[in-house]
């Protein structure tokens, strides 16, 4: 707080107020999240602001982000801190693979309902088939391996003290 008071005339004013297409949590617990900014909100630097490029829609990207390959790479590229926290800095987040082919067939509302009722693995069953198998041509065995890698790395991080 002392630092903010020293560098800003009004410490309580957020200096950058652009409205991003979405948000990516900097520090995560169970799995990383990319969230569409449907409300036109902004944020401080505790959450990454995401601007889409190359004509990709945020709705597609948020759905495509939920897959075993992206999750496994997040565990590999991110940093693990005490209490099981995974932190992704912007340069690490930009390196995450995002299999976008087939994402237009994913229903954001259905995925959210599935997430709330059955959990992330049920969502991954849908998105892995659509994005990884149908989209980029991975085999079922390769997708199972990616899921297993993600779960092992996540569990190791979460159970480290």
Secondary structure, DSSP 8 states (H G I E B T S, - for coil): -HHHHHH-SSTTS-S-----SEEEESEESSS--EEE-TT-----TTEEEE---TT--HHHHHHHT-SHHHHHHHHHHSEEEGGGEEE--HHHHHTS----TTGGG--HHHHHHHHHHH-HHHHHHHHIIIIIIIIT---HHHHHHHHHHHHHHHHHHHT--
